[in-house]
Structures are given as structure tokens and as C-alpha cells.
Amino acid sequence: MRATLQQVVDHAVARGELPPVDGYFLAEMLTGPVHLYVSRGLHPFTRAEAERITDVVLAGLRHTAG
């Protein structure tokens, strides 16, 4: 899963959709919170949670890139 996500990130950077970032690092930043949600099992992991995590991580990436 991480390898696929890393490829998606690398392609987005190549197309200019994301600022330059290490694909592996960004994949880890996105999957880490997912792992915590799932492994703790305290709250259901929903699409809304996935979108919220993605929005926060990408906002941080864009903010620090420029």
C-alpha cells in the first residue's frame, strides 16, 4: 500500500500538483494516522477521517513548501 501511495505522490509532484516532496515521507505522514486509528479501534475509521487527515497533511506540505 505504501509503495503505491508513494508512486501516486511521485507522479503528482512530477505533474506539478504537489510541491517537491519525498514520496516515501509523505506516504508515511498519511498512513501513520490511519494505522493509529485502526490499531486503537477506539473510533471507526471513516472516509471523513481519511479526508481530514489528508487535508491537514497536504495543507502542512503546501504551507512549508512556499
PDBQT receptor file of N, H, CA, C and O in Angstrom, charges set to zero:
ATOM      1  N   MET A   1       0.824  -1.192   0.000  1.00  0.00    +0.000 N 
ATOM      2  CA  MET A   1       0.000   0.000   0.000  1.00  0.00    +0.000 C 
ATOM      3  C   MET A   1       0.866   1.253   0.000  1.00  0.00    +0.000 C 
ATOM      4  O   MET A   1       0.610   2.184  -0.763  1.00  0.00    +0.000 OA
ATOM      5  N   ARG A   2       1.899   1.282   0.860  1.00  0.00    +0.000 N 
ATOM      6  H   ARG A   2       2.107   0.525   1.480  1.00  0.00    +0.000 HD
ATOM      7  CA  ARG A   2       2.748   2.472   0.919  1.00  0.00    +0.000 C 
ATOM      8  C   ARG A   2       3.490   2.698  -0.391  1.00  0.00    +0.000 C 
ATOM      9  O   ARG A   2       3.667   3.839  -0.818  1.00  0.00    +0.000 OA
ATOM     10  N   ALA A   3       3.922   1.617  -1.026  1.00  0.00    +0.000 N 
ATOM     11  H   ALA A   3       3.777   0.690  -0.678  1.00  0.00    +0.000 HD
ATOM     12  CA  ALA A   3       4.637   1.755  -2.300  1.00  0.00    +0.000 C 
ATOM     13  C   ALA A   3       3.727   2.366  -3.358  1.00  0.00    +0.000 C 
ATOM     14  O   ALA A   3       4.166   3.215  -4.134  1.00  0.00    +0.000 OA
ATOM     15  N   THR A   4       2.489   1.953  -3.398  1.00  0.00    +0.000 N 
ATOM     16  H   THR A   4       2.132   1.263  -2.768  1.00  0.00    +0.000 HD
ATOM     17  CA  THR A   4       1.530   2.507  -4.347  1.00  0.00    +0.000 C 
ATOM     18  C   THR A   4       1.275   3.975  -4.050  1.00  0.00    +0.000 C 
ATOM     19  O   THR A   4       1.249   4.803  -4.961  1.00  0.00    +0.000 OA
ATOM     20  N   LEU A   5       1.086   4.298  -2.780  1.00  0.00    +0.000 N 
ATOM     21  H   LEU A   5       1.106   3.626  -2.040  1.00  0.00    +0.000 HD
ATOM     22  CA  LEU A   5       0.858   5.690  -2.393  1.00  0.00    +0.000 C 
ATOM     23  C   LEU A   5       2.076   6.535  -2.731  1.00  0.00    +0.000 C 
ATOM     24  O   LEU A   5       1.941   7.669  -3.189  1.00  0.00    +0.000 OA
ATOM     25  N   GLN A   6       3.255   5.992  -2.509  1.00  0.00    +0.000 N 
ATOM     26  H   GLN A   6       3.365   5.071  -2.136  1.00  0.00    +0.000 HD
ATOM     27  CA  GLN A   6       4.477   6.723  -2.840  1.00  0.00    +0.000 C 
ATOM     28  C   GLN A   6       4.530   7.018  -4.339  1.00  0.00    +0.000 C 
ATOM     29  O   GLN A   6       4.929   8.114  -4.732  1.00  0.00    +0.000 OA
ATOM     30  N   GLN A   7       4.140   6.072  -5.170  1.00  0.00    +0.000 N 
ATOM     31  H   GLN A   7       3.816   5.182  -4.850  1.00  0.00    +0.000 HD
ATOM     32  CA  GLN A   7       4.120   6.293  -6.618  1.00  0.00    +0.000 C 
ATOM     33  C   GLN A   7       3.119   7.375  -6.995  1.00  0.00    +0.000 C 
ATOM     34  O   GLN A   7       3.404   8.214  -7.849  1.00  0.00    +0.000 OA
ATOM     35  N   VAL A   8       1.953   7.363  -6.366  1.00  0.00    +0.000 N 
ATOM     36  H   VAL A   8       1.722   6.681  -5.672  1.00  0.00    +0.000 HD
ATOM     37  CA  VAL A   8       0.943   8.387  -6.638  1.00  0.00    +0.000 C 
ATOM     38  C   VAL A   8       1.499   9.770  -6.291  1.00  0.00    +0.000 C 
ATOM     39  O   VAL A   8       1.336  10.724  -7.051  1.00  0.00    +0.000 OA
ATOM     40  N   VAL A   9       2.150   9.863  -5.146  1.00  0.00    +0.000 N 
ATOM     41  H   VAL A   9       2.283   9.088  -4.528  1.00  0.00    +0.000 HD
ATOM     42  CA  VAL A   9       2.743  11.133  -4.711  1.00  0.00    +0.000 C 
ATOM     43  C   VAL A   9       3.828  11.564  -5.697  1.00  0.00    +0.000 C 
ATOM     44  O   VAL A   9       3.861  12.723  -6.112  1.00  0.00    +0.000 OA
ATOM     45  N   ASP A  10       4.699  10.657  -6.069  1.00  0.00    +0.000 N 
ATOM     46  H   ASP A  10       4.672   9.716  -5.732  1.00  0.00    +0.000 HD
ATOM     47  CA  ASP A  10       5.773  10.989  -7.006  1.00  0.00    +0.000 C 
ATOM     48  C   ASP A  10       5.217  11.498  -8.336  1.00  0.00    +0.000 C 
ATOM     49  O   ASP A  10       5.757  12.444  -8.910  1.00  0.00    +0.000 OA
ATOM     50  N   HIS A  11       4.156  10.885  -8.822  1.00  0.00    +0.000 N 
ATOM     51  H   HIS A  11       3.717  10.117  -8.356  1.00  0.00    +0.000 HD
ATOM     52  CA  HIS A  11       3.535  11.325 -10.078  1.00  0.00    +0.000 C 
ATOM     53  C   HIS A  11       2.882  12.696  -9.909  1.00  0.00    +0.000 C 
ATOM     54  O   HIS A  11       2.951  13.526 -10.815  1.00  0.00    +0.000 OA
ATOM     55  N   ALA A  12       2.252  12.942  -8.761  1.00  0.00    +0.000 N 
ATOM     56  H   ALA A  12       2.197  12.267  -8.024  1.00  0.00    +0.000 HD
ATOM     57  CA  ALA A  12       1.632  14.250  -8.507  1.00  0.00    +0.000 C 
ATOM     58  C   ALA A  12       2.692  15.351  -8.466  1.00  0.00    +0.000 C 
ATOM     59  O   ALA A  12       2.462  16.454  -8.960  1.00  0.00    +0.000 OA
ATOM     60  N   VAL A  13       3.842  15.053  -7.880  1.00  0.00    +0.000 N 
ATOM     61  H   VAL A  13       4.028  14.157  -7.478  1.00  0.00    +0.000 HD
ATOM     62  CA  VAL A  13       4.948  16.021  -7.857  1.00  0.00    +0.000 C 
ATOM     63  C   VAL A  13       5.429  16.272  -9.287  1.00  0.00    +0.000 C 
ATOM     64  O   VAL A  13       5.643  17.421  -9.674  1.00  0.00    +0.000 OA
ATOM     65  N   ALA A  14       5.595  15.226 -10.057  1.00  0.00    +0.000 N 
ATOM     66  H   ALA A  14       5.421  14.293  -9.743  1.00  0.00    +0.000 HD
ATOM     67  CA  ALA A  14       6.066  15.358 -11.437  1.00  0.00    +0.000 C 
ATOM     68  C   ALA A  14       5.106  16.191 -12.279  1.00  0.00    +0.000 C 
ATOM     69  O   ALA A  14       5.540  16.917 -13.174  1.00  0.00    +0.000 OA
ATOM     70  N   ARG A  15       3.804  16.094 -12.002  1.00  0.00    +0.000 N 
ATOM     71  H   ARG A  15       3.452  15.504 -11.275  1.00  0.00    +0.000 HD
ATOM     72  CA  ARG A  15       2.800  16.863 -12.748  1.00  0.00    +0.000 C 
ATOM     73  C   ARG A  15       2.626  18.272 -12.202  1.00  0.00    +0.000 C 
ATOM     74  O   ARG A  15       1.878  19.063 -12.776  1.00  0.00    +0.000 OA
ATOM     75  N   GLY A  16       3.303  18.602 -11.102  1.00  0.00    +0.000 N 
ATOM     76  H   GLY A  16       3.910  17.959 -10.636  1.00  0.00    +0.000 HD
ATOM     77  CA  GLY A  16       3.188  19.932 -10.515  1.00  0.00    +0.000 C 
ATOM     78  C   GLY A  16       1.971  20.103  -9.611  1.00  0.00    +0.000 C 
ATOM     79  O   GLY A  16       1.650  21.224  -9.216  1.00  0.00    +0.000 OA
ATOM     80  N   GLU A  17       1.298  19.019  -9.284  1.00  0.00    +0.000 N 
ATOM     81  H   GLU A  17       1.558  18.109  -9.606  1.00  0.00    +0.000 HD
ATOM     82  CA  GLU A  17       0.119  19.090  -8.422  1.00  0.00    +0.000 C 
ATOM     83  C   GLU A  17       0.491  19.208  -6.947  1.00  0.00    +0.000 C 
ATOM     84  O   GLU A  17      -0.304  19.674  -6.131  1.00  0.00    +0.000 OA
ATOM     85  N   LEU A  18       1.702  18.785  -6.616  1.00  0.00    +0.000 N 
ATOM     86  H   LEU A  18       2.348  18.406  -7.278  1.00  0.00    +0.000 HD
ATOM     87  CA  LEU A  18       2.230  18.916  -5.261  1.00  0.00    +0.000 C 
ATOM     88  C   LEU A  18       3.612  19.533  -5.352  1.00  0.00    +0.000 C 
ATOM     89  O   LEU A  18       4.315  19.345  -6.345  1.00  0.00    +0.000 OA
ATOM     90  N   PRO A  19       4.008  20.273  -4.314  1.00  0.00    +0.000 N 
ATOM     91  CA  PRO A  19       5.382  20.770  -4.313  1.00  0.00    +0.000 C 
ATOM     92  C   PRO A  19       6.356  19.608  -4.153  1.00  0.00    +0.000 C 
ATOM     93  O   PRO A  19       5.961  18.523  -3.726  1.00  0.00    +0.000 OA
ATOM     94  N   PRO A  20       7.613  19.824  -4.490  1.00  0.00    +0.000 N 
ATOM     95  CA  PRO A  20       8.589  18.741  -4.338  1.00  0.00    +0.000 C 
ATOM     96  C   PRO A  20       8.603  18.194  -2.911  1.00  0.00    +0.000 C 
ATOM     97  O   PRO A  20       8.740  18.941  -1.942  1.00  0.00    +0.000 OA
ATOM     98  N   VAL A  21       8.459  16.891  -2.809  1.00  0.00    +0.000 N 
ATOM     99  H   VAL A  21       8.348  16.284  -3.596  1.00  0.00    +0.000 HD
ATOM    100  CA  VAL A  21       8.450  16.228  -1.505  1.00  0.00    +0.000 C 
ATOM    101  C   VAL A  21       8.900  14.790  -1.718  1.00  0.00    +0.000 C 
ATOM    102  O   VAL A  21       8.661  14.199  -2.772  1.00  0.00    +0.000 OA
ATOM    103  N   ASP A  22       9.535  14.251  -0.732  1.00  0.00    +0.000 N 
ATOM    104  H   ASP A  22       9.728  14.731   0.124  1.00  0.00    +0.000 HD
ATOM    105  CA  ASP A  22       9.919  12.849  -0.773  1.00  0.00    +0.000 C 
ATOM    106  C   ASP A  22       8.640  12.012  -0.682  1.00  0.00    +0.000 C 
ATOM    107  O   ASP A  22       7.904  12.092   0.302  1.00  0.00    +0.000 OA
ATOM    108  N   GLY A  23       8.387  11.219  -1.706  1.00  0.00    +0.000 N 
ATOM    109  H   GLY A  23       8.985  11.153  -2.505  1.00  0.00    +0.000 HD
ATOM    110  CA  GLY A  23       7.162  10.426  -1.752  1.00  0.00    +0.000 C 
ATOM    111  C   GLY A  23       7.034   9.466  -0.589  1.00  0.00    +0.000 C 
ATOM    112  O   GLY A  23       5.940   9.263  -0.064  1.00  0.00    +0.000 OA
ATOM    113  N   TYR A  24       8.140   8.877  -0.186  1.00  0.00    +0.000 N 
ATOM    114  H   TYR A  24       9.029   9.042  -0.613  1.00  0.00    +0.000 HD
ATOM    115  CA  TYR A  24       8.114   7.948   0.945  1.00  0.00    +0.000 C 
ATOM    116  C   TYR A  24       7.706   8.675   2.227  1.00  0.00    +0.000 C 
ATOM    117  O   TYR A  24       6.874   8.185   2.991  1.00  0.00    +0.000 OA
ATOM    118  N   PHE A  25       8.299   9.848   2.452  1.00  0.00    +0.000 N 
ATOM    119  H   PHE A  25       8.974  10.246   1.832  1.00  0.00    +0.000 HD
ATOM    120  CA  PHE A  25       7.991  10.628   3.652  1.00  0.00    +0.000 C 
ATOM    121  C   PHE A  25       6.506  11.004   3.695  1.00  0.00    +0.000 C 
ATOM    122  O   PHE A  25       5.848  10.839   4.722  1.00  0.00    +0.000 OA
ATOM    123  N   LEU A  26       5.989  11.504   2.583  1.00  0.00    +0.000 N 
ATOM    124  H   LEU A  26       6.523  11.638   1.749  1.00  0.00    +0.000 HD
ATOM    125  CA  LEU A  26       4.579  11.902   2.562  1.00  0.00    +0.000 C 
ATOM    126  C   LEU A  26       3.666  10.693   2.746  1.00  0.00    +0.000 C 
ATOM    127  O   LEU A  26       2.648  10.783   3.431  1.00  0.00    +0.000 OA
ATOM    128  N   ALA A  27       4.019   9.583   2.149  1.00  0.00    +0.000 N 
ATOM    129  H   ALA A  27       4.847   9.510   1.592  1.00  0.00    +0.000 HD
ATOM    130  CA  ALA A  27       3.221   8.367   2.335  1.00  0.00    +0.000 C 
ATOM    131  C   ALA A  27       3.188   7.968   3.805  1.00  0.00    +0.000 C 
ATOM    132  O   ALA A  27       2.146   7.558   4.317  1.00  0.00    +0.000 OA
ATOM    133  N   GLU A  28       4.325   8.086   4.483  1.00  0.00    +0.000 N 
ATOM    134  H   GLU A  28       5.171   8.418   4.067  1.00  0.00    +0.000 HD
ATOM    135  CA  GLU A  28       4.370   7.774   5.918  1.00  0.00    +0.000 C 
ATOM    136  C   GLU A  28       3.515   8.753   6.717  1.00  0.00    +0.000 C 
ATOM    137  O   GLU A  28       2.839   8.353   7.665  1.00  0.00    +0.000 OA
ATOM    138  N   MET A  29       3.537  10.017   6.347  1.00  0.00    +0.000 N 
ATOM    139  H   MET A  29       4.085  10.342   5.577  1.00  0.00    +0.000 HD
ATOM    140  CA  MET A  29       2.740  11.028   7.054  1.00  0.00    +0.000 C 
ATOM    141  C   MET A  29       1.240  10.764   6.893  1.00  0.00    +0.000 C 
ATOM    142  O   MET A  29       0.458  11.036   7.804  1.00  0.00    +0.000 OA
ATOM    143  N   LEU A  30       0.849  10.244   5.753  1.00  0.00    +0.000 N 
ATOM    144  H   LEU A  30       1.484  10.023   5.013  1.00  0.00    +0.000 HD
ATOM    145  CA  LEU A  30      -0.567   9.957   5.519  1.00  0.00    +0.000 C 
ATOM    146  C   LEU A  30      -1.006   8.633   6.140  1.00  0.00    +0.000 C 
ATOM    147  O   LEU A  30      -2.121   8.528   6.650  1.00  0.00    +0.000 OA
ATOM    148  N   THR A  31      -0.146   7.631   6.101  1.00  0.00    +0.000 N 
ATOM    149  H   THR A  31       0.760   7.716   5.687  1.00  0.00    +0.000 HD
ATOM    150  CA  THR A  31      -0.557   6.315   6.593  1.00  0.00    +0.000 C 
ATOM    151  C   THR A  31      -0.387   6.150   8.100  1.00  0.00    +0.000 C 
ATOM    152  O   THR A  31      -1.045   5.306   8.708  1.00  0.00    +0.000 OA
ATOM    153  N   GLY A  32       0.481   6.940   8.701  1.00  0.00    +0.000 N 
ATOM    154  H   GLY A  32       1.016   7.626   8.207  1.00  0.00    +0.000 HD
ATOM    155  CA  GLY A  32       0.695   6.839  10.147  1.00  0.00    +0.000 C 
ATOM    156  C   GLY A  32      -0.582   7.041  10.957  1.00  0.00    +0.000 C 
ATOM    157  O   GLY A  32      -0.923   6.197  11.785  1.00  0.00    +0.000 OA
ATOM    158  N   PRO A  33      -1.295   8.147  10.731  1.00  0.00    +0.000 N 
ATOM    159  CA  PRO A  33      -2.539   8.348  11.472  1.00  0.00    +0.000 C 
ATOM    160  C   PRO A  33      -3.589   7.269  11.191  1.00  0.00    +0.000 C 
ATOM    161  O   PRO A  33      -4.355   6.899  12.081  1.00  0.00    +0.000 OA
ATOM    162  N   VAL A  34      -3.622   6.771   9.967  1.00  0.00    +0.000 N 
ATOM    163  H   VAL A  34      -3.000   7.071   9.245  1.00  0.00    +0.000 HD
ATOM    164  CA  VAL A  34      -4.563   5.696   9.632  1.00  0.00    +0.000 C 
ATOM    165  C   VAL A  34      -4.249   4.471  10.479  1.00  0.00    +0.000 C 
ATOM    166  O   VAL A  34      -5.147   3.853  11.051  1.00  0.00    +0.000 OA
ATOM    167  N   HIS A  35      -2.983   4.131  10.553  1.00  0.00    +0.000 N 
ATOM    168  H   HIS A  35      -2.254   4.633  10.088  1.00  0.00    +0.000 HD
ATOM    169  CA  HIS A  35      -2.563   2.979  11.359  1.00  0.00    +0.000 C 
ATOM    170  C   HIS A  35      -2.999   3.150  12.813  1.00  0.00    +0.000 C 
ATOM    171  O   HIS A  35      -3.485   2.201  13.427  1.00  0.00    +0.000 OA
ATOM    172  N   LEU A  36      -2.832   4.337  13.361  1.00  0.00    +0.000 N 
ATOM    173  H   LEU A  36      -2.438   5.108  12.862  1.00  0.00    +0.000 HD
ATOM    174  CA  LEU A  36      -3.233   4.574  14.749  1.00  0.00    +0.000 C 
ATOM    175  C   LEU A  36      -4.744   4.414  14.937  1.00  0.00    +0.000 C 
ATOM    176  O   LEU A  36      -5.189   3.779  15.893  1.00  0.00    +0.000 OA
ATOM    177  N   TYR A  37      -5.525   4.985  14.028  1.00  0.00    +0.000 N 
ATOM    178  H   TYR A  37      -5.164   5.501  13.251  1.00  0.00    +0.000 HD
ATOM    179  CA  TYR A  37      -6.978   4.849  14.121  1.00  0.00    +0.000 C 
ATOM    180  C   TYR A  37      -7.387   3.376  14.126  1.00  0.00    +0.000 C 
ATOM    181  O   TYR A  37      -8.179   2.933  14.958  1.00  0.00    +0.000 OA
ATOM    182  N   VAL A  38      -6.831   2.639  13.183  1.00  0.00    +0.000 N 
ATOM    183  H   VAL A  38      -6.187   2.998  12.507  1.00  0.00    +0.000 HD
ATOM    184  CA  VAL A  38      -7.236   1.245  13.022  1.00  0.00    +0.000 C 
ATOM    185  C   VAL A  38      -6.737   0.386  14.178  1.00  0.00    +0.000 C 
ATOM    186  O   VAL A  38      -7.491  -0.436  14.700  1.00  0.00    +0.000 OA
ATOM    187  N   SER A  39      -5.496   0.558  14.582  1.00  0.00    +0.000 N 
ATOM    188  H   SER A  39      -4.884   1.225  14.157  1.00  0.00    +0.000 HD
ATOM    189  CA  SER A  39      -4.936  -0.311  15.617  1.00  0.00    +0.000 C 
ATOM    190  C   SER A  39      -5.539  -0.039  16.997  1.00  0.00    +0.000 C 
ATOM    191  O   SER A  39      -5.673  -0.959  17.803  1.00  0.00    +0.000 OA
ATOM    192  N   ARG A  40      -5.895   1.192  17.269  1.00  0.00    +0.000 N 
ATOM    193  H   ARG A  40      -5.786   1.940  16.614  1.00  0.00    +0.000 HD
ATOM    194  CA  ARG A  40      -6.507   1.501  18.570  1.00  0.00    +0.000 C 
ATOM    195  C   ARG A  40      -7.957   1.057  18.625  1.00  0.00    +0.000 C 
ATOM    196  O   ARG A  40      -8.439   0.622  19.670  1.00  0.00    +0.000 OA
ATOM    197  N   GLY A  41      -8.644   1.165  17.515  1.00  0.00    +0.000 N 
ATOM    198  H   GLY A  41      -8.253   1.518  16.666  1.00  0.00    +0.000 HD
ATOM    199  CA  GLY A  41     -10.026   0.717  17.450  1.00  0.00    +0.000 C 
ATOM    200  C   GLY A  41     -10.996   1.482  18.331  1.00  0.00    +0.000 C 
ATOM    201  O   GLY A  41     -12.083   0.988  18.629  1.00  0.00    +0.000 OA
ATOM    202  N   LEU A  42     -10.616   2.687  18.753  1.00  0.00    +0.000 N 
ATOM    203  H   LEU A  42      -9.733   3.089  18.511  1.00  0.00    +0.000 HD
ATOM    204  CA  LEU A  42     -11.487   3.465  19.644  1.00  0.00    +0.000 C 
ATOM    205  C   LEU A  42     -12.613   4.168  18.898  1.00  0.00    +0.000 C 
ATOM    206  O   LEU A  42     -13.697   4.380  19.440  1.00  0.00    +0.000 OA
ATOM    207  N   HIS A  43     -12.340   4.524  17.651  1.00  0.00    +0.000 N 
ATOM    208  H   HIS A  43     -11.459   4.351  17.211  1.00  0.00    +0.000 HD
ATOM    209  CA  HIS A  43     -13.321   5.204  16.815  1.00  0.00    +0.000 C 
ATOM    210  C   HIS A  43     -13.320   4.539  15.449  1.00  0.00    +0.000 C 
ATOM    211  O   HIS A  43     -12.285   4.043  15.003  1.00  0.00    +0.000 OA
ATOM    212  N   PRO A  44     -14.448   4.523  14.788  1.00  0.00    +0.000 N 
ATOM    213  CA  PRO A  44     -14.455   3.956  13.439  1.00  0.00    +0.000 C 
ATOM    214  C   PRO A  44     -13.655   4.853  12.496  1.00  0.00    +0.000 C 
ATOM    215  O   PRO A  44     -13.710   6.079  12.594  1.00  0.00    +0.000 OA
ATOM    216  N   PHE A  45     -12.918   4.232  11.590  1.00  0.00    +0.000 N 
ATOM    217  H   PHE A  45     -12.874   3.236  11.511  1.00  0.00    +0.000 HD
ATOM    218  CA  PHE A  45     -12.168   4.988  10.595  1.00  0.00    +0.000 C 
ATOM    219  C   PHE A  45     -13.057   5.135   9.374  1.00  0.00    +0.000 C 
ATOM    220  O   PHE A  45     -13.383   4.154   8.707  1.00  0.00    +0.000 OA
ATOM    221  N   THR A  46     -13.441   6.354   9.093  1.00  0.00    +0.000 N 
ATOM    222  H   THR A  46     -13.176   7.152   9.636  1.00  0.00    +0.000 HD
ATOM    223  CA  THR A  46     -14.380   6.639   8.017  1.00  0.00    +0.000 C 
ATOM    224  C   THR A  46     -13.697   7.421   6.899  1.00  0.00    +0.000 C 
ATOM    225  O   THR A  46     -12.567   7.889   7.035  1.00  0.00    +0.000 OA
ATOM    226  N   ARG A  47     -14.408   7.542   5.814  1.00  0.00    +0.000 N 
ATOM    227  H   ARG A  47     -15.326   7.161   5.703  1.00  0.00    +0.000 HD
ATOM    228  CA  ARG A  47     -13.909   8.363   4.699  1.00  0.00    +0.000 C 
ATOM    229  C   ARG A  47     -13.692   9.800   5.161  1.00  0.00    +0.000 C 
ATOM    230  O   ARG A  47     -12.734  10.450   4.742  1.00  0.00    +0.000 OA
ATOM    231  N   ALA A  48     -14.563  10.288   6.007  1.00  0.00    +0.000 N 
ATOM    232  H   ALA A  48     -15.341   9.759   6.347  1.00  0.00    +0.000 HD
ATOM    233  CA  ALA A  48     -14.412  11.657   6.521  1.00  0.00    +0.000 C 
ATOM    234  C   ALA A  48     -13.099  11.809   7.285  1.00  0.00    +0.000 C 
ATOM    235  O   ALA A  48     -12.418  12.827   7.160  1.00  0.00    +0.000 OA
ATOM    236  N   GLU A  49     -12.747  10.803   8.072  1.00  0.00    +0.000 N 
ATOM    237  H   GLU A  49     -13.300   9.976   8.175  1.00  0.00    +0.000 HD
ATOM    238  CA  GLU A  49     -11.470  10.853   8.799  1.00  0.00    +0.000 C 
ATOM    239  C   GLU A  49     -10.305  10.830   7.818  1.00  0.00    +0.000 C 
ATOM    240  O   GLU A  49      -9.340  11.576   7.988  1.00  0.00    +0.000 OA
ATOM    241  N   ALA A  50     -10.383   9.993   6.804  1.00  0.00    +0.000 N 
ATOM    242  H   ALA A  50     -11.166   9.387   6.665  1.00  0.00    +0.000 HD
ATOM    243  CA  ALA A  50      -9.324   9.916   5.796  1.00  0.00    +0.000 C 
ATOM    244  C   ALA A  50      -9.148  11.261   5.096  1.00  0.00    +0.000 C 
ATOM    245  O   ALA A  50      -8.023  11.713   4.877  1.00  0.00    +0.000 OA
ATOM    246  N   GLU A  51     -10.256  11.891   4.750  1.00  0.00    +0.000 N 
ATOM    247  H   GLU A  51     -11.169  11.524   4.928  1.00  0.00    +0.000 HD
ATOM    248  CA  GLU A  51     -10.191  13.195   4.087  1.00  0.00    +0.000 C 
ATOM    249  C   GLU A  51      -9.630  14.263   5.019  1.00  0.00    +0.000 C 
ATOM    250  O   GLU A  51      -8.867  15.128   4.587  1.00  0.00    +0.000 OA
ATOM    251  N   ARG A  52      -9.996  14.209   6.273  1.00  0.00    +0.000 N 
ATOM    252  H   ARG A  52     -10.615  13.506   6.625  1.00  0.00    +0.000 HD
ATOM    253  CA  ARG A  52      -9.493  15.186   7.243  1.00  0.00    +0.000 C 
ATOM    254  C   ARG A  52      -7.979  15.046   7.421  1.00  0.00    +0.000 C 
ATOM    255  O   ARG A  52      -7.259  16.045   7.444  1.00  0.00    +0.000 OA
ATOM    256  N   ILE A  53      -7.508  13.825   7.546  1.00  0.00    +0.000 N 
ATOM    257  H   ILE A  53      -8.093  13.014   7.528  1.00  0.00    +0.000 HD
ATOM    258  CA  ILE A  53      -6.070  13.582   7.670  1.00  0.00    +0.000 C 
ATOM    259  C   ILE A  53      -5.345  14.092   6.421  1.00  0.00    +0.000 C 
ATOM    260  O   ILE A  53      -4.338  14.793   6.524  1.00  0.00    +0.000 OA
ATOM    261  N   THR A  54      -5.860  13.738   5.256  1.00  0.00    +0.000 N 
ATOM    262  H   THR A  54      -6.677  13.169   5.173  1.00  0.00    +0.000 HD
ATOM    263  CA  THR A  54      -5.242  14.154   4.005  1.00  0.00    +0.000 C 
ATOM    264  C   THR A  54      -5.203  15.675   3.885  1.00  0.00    +0.000 C 
ATOM    265  O   THR A  54      -4.180  16.240   3.497  1.00  0.00    +0.000 OA
ATOM    266  N   ASP A  55      -6.302  16.333   4.212  1.00  0.00    +0.000 N 
ATOM    267  H   ASP A  55      -7.133  15.874   4.526  1.00  0.00    +0.000 HD
ATOM    268  CA  ASP A  55      -6.360  17.789   4.133  1.00  0.00    +0.000 C 
ATOM    269  C   ASP A  55      -5.314  18.445   5.031  1.00  0.00    +0.000 C 
ATOM    270  O   ASP A  55      -4.639  19.385   4.611  1.00  0.00    +0.000 OA
ATOM    271  N   VAL A  56      -5.176  17.958   6.257  1.00  0.00    +0.000 N 
ATOM    272  H   VAL A  56      -5.724  17.195   6.598  1.00  0.00    +0.000 HD
ATOM    273  CA  VAL A  56      -4.223  18.541   7.205  1.00  0.00    +0.000 C 
ATOM    274  C   VAL A  56      -2.785  18.315   6.740  1.00  0.00    +0.000 C 
ATOM    275  O   VAL A  56      -1.972  19.238   6.764  1.00  0.00    +0.000 OA
ATOM    276  N   VAL A  57      -2.475  17.102   6.322  1.00  0.00    +0.000 N 
ATOM    277  H   VAL A  57      -3.136  16.352   6.302  1.00  0.00    +0.000 HD
ATOM    278  CA  VAL A  57      -1.112  16.797   5.884  1.00  0.00    +0.000 C 
ATOM    279  C   VAL A  57      -0.750  17.605   4.634  1.00  0.00    +0.000 C 
ATOM    280  O   VAL A  57       0.338  18.178   4.564  1.00  0.00    +0.000 OA
ATOM    281  N   LEU A  58      -1.643  17.656   3.656  1.00  0.00    +0.000 N 
ATOM    282  H   LEU A  58      -2.526  17.191   3.713  1.00  0.00    +0.000 HD
ATOM    283  CA  LEU A  58      -1.346  18.406   2.439  1.00  0.00    +0.000 C 
ATOM    284  C   LEU A  58      -1.282  19.903   2.690  1.00  0.00    +0.000 C 
ATOM    285  O   LEU A  58      -0.480  20.595   2.064  1.00  0.00    +0.000 OA
ATOM    286  N   ALA A  59      -2.108  20.416   3.588  1.00  0.00    +0.000 N 
ATOM    287  H   ALA A  59      -2.760  19.853   4.097  1.00  0.00    +0.000 HD
ATOM    288  CA  ALA A  59      -2.032  21.848   3.939  1.00  0.00    +0.000 C 
ATOM    289  C   ALA A  59      -0.671  22.158   4.562  1.00  0.00    +0.000 C 
ATOM    290  O   ALA A  59      -0.062  23.181   4.248  1.00  0.00    +0.000 OA
ATOM    291  N   GLY A  60      -0.203  21.291   5.428  1.00  0.00    +0.000 N 
ATOM    292  H   GLY A  60      -0.697  20.461   5.682  1.00  0.00    +0.000 HD
ATOM    293  CA  GLY A  60       1.117  21.482   6.025  1.00  0.00    +0.000 C 
ATOM    294  C   GLY A  60       2.219  21.427   4.979  1.00  0.00    +0.000 C 
ATOM    295  O   GLY A  60       3.152  22.228   5.016  1.00  0.00    +0.000 OA
ATOM    296  N   LEU A  61       2.117  20.496   4.057  1.00  0.00    +0.000 N 
ATOM    297  H   LEU A  61       1.358  19.845   4.027  1.00  0.00    +0.000 HD
ATOM    298  CA  LEU A  61       3.102  20.379   2.988  1.00  0.00    +0.000 C 
ATOM    299  C   LEU A  61       3.142  21.652   2.142  1.00  0.00    +0.000 C 
ATOM    300  O   LEU A  61       4.211  22.198   1.869  1.00  0.00    +0.000 OA
ATOM    301  N   ARG A  62       1.979  22.105   1.738  1.00  0.00    +0.000 N 
ATOM    302  H   ARG A  62       1.111  21.662   1.960  1.00  0.00    +0.000 HD
ATOM    303  CA  ARG A  62       1.916  23.310   0.891  1.00  0.00    +0.000 C 
ATOM    304  C   ARG A  62       2.401  24.543   1.652  1.00  0.00    +0.000 C 
ATOM    305  O   ARG A  62       3.060  25.409   1.076  1.00  0.00    +0.000 OA
ATOM    306  N   HIS A  63       2.081  24.624   2.934  1.00  0.00    +0.000 N 
ATOM    307  H   HIS A  63       1.546  23.921   3.402  1.00  0.00    +0.000 HD
ATOM    308  CA  HIS A  63       2.492  25.772   3.739  1.00  0.00    +0.000 C 
ATOM    309  C   HIS A  63       4.014  25.828   3.893  1.00  0.00    +0.000 C 
ATOM    310  O   HIS A  63       4.613  26.898   3.790  1.00  0.00    +0.000 OA
ATOM    311  N   THR A  64       4.619  24.700   4.133  1.00  0.00    +0.000 N 
ATOM    312  H   THR A  64       4.132  23.831   4.216  1.00  0.00    +0.000 HD
ATOM    313  CA  THR A  64       6.064  24.680   4.351  1.00  0.00    +0.000 C 
ATOM    314  C   THR A  64       6.844  24.749   3.044  1.00  0.00    +0.000 C 
ATOM    315  O   THR A  64       8.039  25.045   3.063  1.00  0.00    +0.000 OA
ATOM    316  N   ALA A  65       6.203  24.483   1.917  1.00  0.00    +0.000 N 
ATOM    317  H   ALA A  65       5.232  24.242   1.902  1.00  0.00    +0.000 HD
ATOM    318  CA  ALA A  65       6.893  24.498   0.633  1.00  0.00    +0.000 C 
ATOM    319  C   ALA A  65       7.069  25.916   0.090  1.00  0.00    +0.000 C 
ATOM    320  O   ALA A  65       7.959  26.171  -0.721  1.00  0.00    +0.000 OA
ATOM    321  N   GLY A  66       6.227  26.820   0.536  1.00  0.00    +0.000 N 
ATOM    322  H   GLY A  66       5.504  26.612   1.195  1.00  0.00    +0.000 HD
ATOM    323  CA  GLY A  66       6.299  28.135  -0.087  1.00  0.00    +0.000 C 
ATOM    324  C   GLY A  66       6.475  29.199   0.891  1.00  0.00    +0.000 C 
ATOM    325  O   GLY A  66       6.554  30.371   0.522  1.00  0.00    +0.000 OA
TER     326      GLY A  66
